[in-house]
Amino acid sequence: MAGSKCNQSMCNRCTEDQGQCTIFGCKCCVAPKTDAPDRPNFGISVPKVIGTLESISSSNDTFEVHLYFSSLPEDKVPYVNSPGEQYRIRQLLHQLPPHDNEVRYCHALSEDERKELRLFSAQRKREALGRGFVKQLVAPMFCENCEDELQTSDMSVFASRAGPNSCWHPGCFTCSVCNELLVDLIYFYRGDKLYCGRHHAETLKPRCSACDEEPVTDWQLLYL
C-alpha cells in the first residue's frame, strides 16, 4: 500500500522485519501501525490533549468531559500516556481507515478511480457522517442500544442524524458491527444503525483482505 513512511521496522503482530514499511500496514499480515503521525479525520476536528485527557469535543465543558469519561471503562479513558490513550490511537486508525477517504493513501488507482473515490468519500460525509455530543438529560429516556432507561441528569450521547429522541449510554455509543466505542464520537449512520467508518464502508463494498482497501469500481452507483 502506498503512503508515508515510518521508522518502525518490526511488525508488532508477525514480527516480520519490514525495513521502511508503510505506516498503515505490515506488508505481510497488514497489521496496523499504532504510531502513525498522520491520522484521517474526515473533515472533523480531531481533539487535542486538554489537561490530562483527550477531549471528546471542543463544545463540551470540562465538567461534562470528566462526567462522560467517568462513565467509561478505565482502560478506555484516554489519559495522556495511558493504555486508554494508546487504545484511542489504535481505534482512530482502525475505525477511520485513511485509504477509505483519501486518494494519497490508496495503491495504484487510475485517474477515473481517483475521481470515483473522491465522489464516494464526499457522498459518505454528506449523507452518513456525524459526531455525537454529550449532555445531561432533562427527562428520562431509553438507550437505543441496550434499551435500559436513563434517568434525569444522567450523562448521555446524542447523534443528530438519529434525531432528538434517540440517545445512548456513553458506553453504548458503539459500532453496530464491531461493538467498539466510536472513537471521538465519530459515527456513520445508515438504516437506523451506528457504524464506525470502516464498517460503514463495508456495508457498501467488500474490503480486500490483503491490502485492506475497497474496490472503487461503480462506487458512484451506490446509494447510502
VENVEN-V769931 format. One record per backbone hydrogen bond with DSSP energy under -0.5 kcal/mol. NH is the residue of the N-H (numbers start at 1). CO is the residue of the C=O. E is the energy in kcal/mol with one decimal. If there is no record, write none. Layout:
NH;CO;E / NH;CO;E
This chain:
6;21;-1.4 / 11;9;-0.5 / 11;16;-1.9 / 15;11;-1.2 / 18;9;-4.6 / 18;16;-0.6 / 19;9;-0.6 / 21;8;-0.7 / 21;19;-1.2 / 23;4;-1.5 / 25;22;-1.2 / 26;31;-1.2 / 30;26;-1.6 / 33;23;-0.7 / 39;37;-0.6 / 44;41;-2.9 / 50;53;-2.9 / 53;50;-2.1 / 54;78;-0.8 / 55;48;-1.3 / 55;53;-0.7 / 60;57;-1.4 / 65;61;-2.3 / 66;62;-2.4 / 67;63;-2.3 / 68;64;-2.6 / 69;65;-2.5 / 70;66;-1.9 / 71;68;-1.6 / 72;69;-1.6 / 76;73;-2.0 / 77;74;-1.2 / 78;76;-0.6 / 79;77;-2.2 / 80;52;-1.2 / 82;79;-1.3 / 85;79;-0.6 / 85;82;-0.5 / 86;82;-1.7 / 87;83;-2.4 / 88;84;-2.1 / 89;85;-2.0 / 90;86;-2.4 / 91;87;-2.5 / 92;88;-2.3 / 93;89;-1.8 / 94;90;-2.4 / 95;91;-3.2 / 96;92;-1.4 / 100;97;-1.7 / 101;98;-1.4 / 102;98;-2.8 / 105;102;-1.5 / 106;103;-2.1 / 108;106;-0.6 / 114;110;-2.3 / 115;111;-2.0 / 116;112;-2.2 / 117;113;-2.5 / 118;114;-2.1 / 119;115;-2.2 / 120;116;-2.8 / 121;117;-2.8 / 122;118;-2.3 / 123;119;-2.3 / 124;120;-2.3 / 125;121;-2.2 / 126;122;-2.3 / 127;123;-2.5 / 128;124;-2.3 / 129;124;-1.7 / 130;187;-2.5 / 132;185;-3.0 / 133;158;-2.2 / 135;156;-2.0 / 137;154;-2.4 / 141;150;-1.6 / 143;148;-2.9 / 144;167;-2.5 / 147;143;-1.1 / 150;141;-3.9 / 153;137;-2.6 / 154;151;-2.3 / 156;135;-2.2 / 157;168;-2.5 / 158;133;-2.8 / 159;166;-0.5 / 162;159;-1.7 / 163;159;-0.6 / 163;160;-1.0 / 166;163;-1.3 / 167;142;-0.6 / 168;157;-1.9 / 170;155;-0.5 / 172;169;-1.5 / 173;169;-0.7 / 173;170;-0.8 / 174;172;-2.1 / 175;180;-2.1 / 176;194;-2.7 / 179;175;-1.6 / 182;173;-2.1 / 183;181;-0.7 / 185;182;-2.4 / 186;183;-2.2 / 187;130;-2.5 / 187;185;-0.5 / 188;195;-2.4 / 189;128;-1.9 / 190;193;-2.1 / 193;190;-1.2 / 195;188;-2.5 / 198;95;-1.9 / 200;196;-2.2 / 201;197;-2.1 / 202;198;-1.5 / 203;199;-0.7 / 203;200;-1.0 / 204;201;-1.3 / 205;201;-2.0 / 208;213;-3.5 / 212;208;-1.7 / 215;206;-0.7 / 219;216;-1.9 / 221;218;-1.7 / 222;219;-1.7 / 224;222;-0.5
